[in-house]
Amino acid sequence: MGFLVNSFIEFPEASLFPDGLGDSVDGVCTGVTYNVTGHFGSGTAYTFSAGDVIDLQNYIIYGTTDYSMTCWVNFPSTTGTGTIFQRGFPQRTASGTYIGSCLSRHKNSGRMYGYPANLNQTEAISLGSWHFVAMVRESGTSTLYIDGSANSTASDSTDNKTADGAYTAKFTLGNAYTSVSPADNAGQSSCDFNACDLVASLSEVSIWNQALSSTNITSIWNSGTGLTIQDYVEAGNSGDGCLAYYNFTEGSGDLINRAIP
C-alpha cells in the first residue's frame, strides 16, 4: 500500500476585506505631492494645495444607509483648511433637497464640519499636527469623532443620490464642488459654505458601508499611536463593510485601493 508523501492541498486565503471594491475605486491623482511623511512614517501621506484632487471614480456610498469615513489629516499651521471627503455637496434636486455630502475644515471657524447635516465640531481643530478624524452615520444620526472621541452629533437623513439629470455622483478627496443642473442652486460651490479646496496633508483614508462603533474608532486611534486599517484588521477586527482603503504609499500614479475582495 503506497503513501502520499509531501502532498498539500492549498486553499485560497480569505480576504481581509470581503466587501472591498478593489481597483474600481483606485484614485486618479491631480496635482498632489507624493512621498510626504505622515503619522505612520516616511512616504505614507500626500500633501494637497488648492486645486489638487483625487478622483475615486465611483459614488461608493449612496442612499440613506449607514456609512463611515476615516482619515488622518494634518492642517499646516497658517493656511490649513478645506474639504477632505467630497461627494457632491451642495448638489440639490430641482425642488431644493440636498443629495450630496462632504466633510471639511470650515474656512472661517476652523472647525471640522459635516455637510449638509450641520455636524459642527465644538472647537477649532489644532493646526500643525496629525489628527484622526472620522464621520459615522448610523440610523439617521451622524457623529463626528476627533482623535478617538465623539465630538458632536447631528440628525442626518441626506439621501446621497447616484445621479440626477446632469449630476453623476463621484467620491473625491481634497476639492470643493460646484452644483449642476437640474439643481435649484446650479452653479453654487461648496466654498460658498466655507468648504473649499484642501490645503493639508492626508493619509490612511477608509470608507465603509456600515457604522463603525465607538469601540472601533477607539481601537484605530490606539491612544494616539494609531493603527493603520491594515493593522487594525490583521489584529482580528472585522474588515467587513470596508469598501475602500488607501494607505498613500504610492510614489506616483494612482492612489491604490487596498480593500480587495
Secondary structure by P-SEA (a helix, b strand, c coil): ccccccbbbbcccccccccccccccccccccccccccccccccccccccccbbbbcccccccccccccccbbbbbcccbbbbbcccccccccccccccccccccccccccccccccccccccccccccbbbbbbbbbcccbbbbbccccccbbbbbbcccccccccbbbbbbccbbbbbccccccccccccccccccccccccbbbbbcccccaaaaaaaacccccccaaaaaaacccccccccccccccccccccccccc
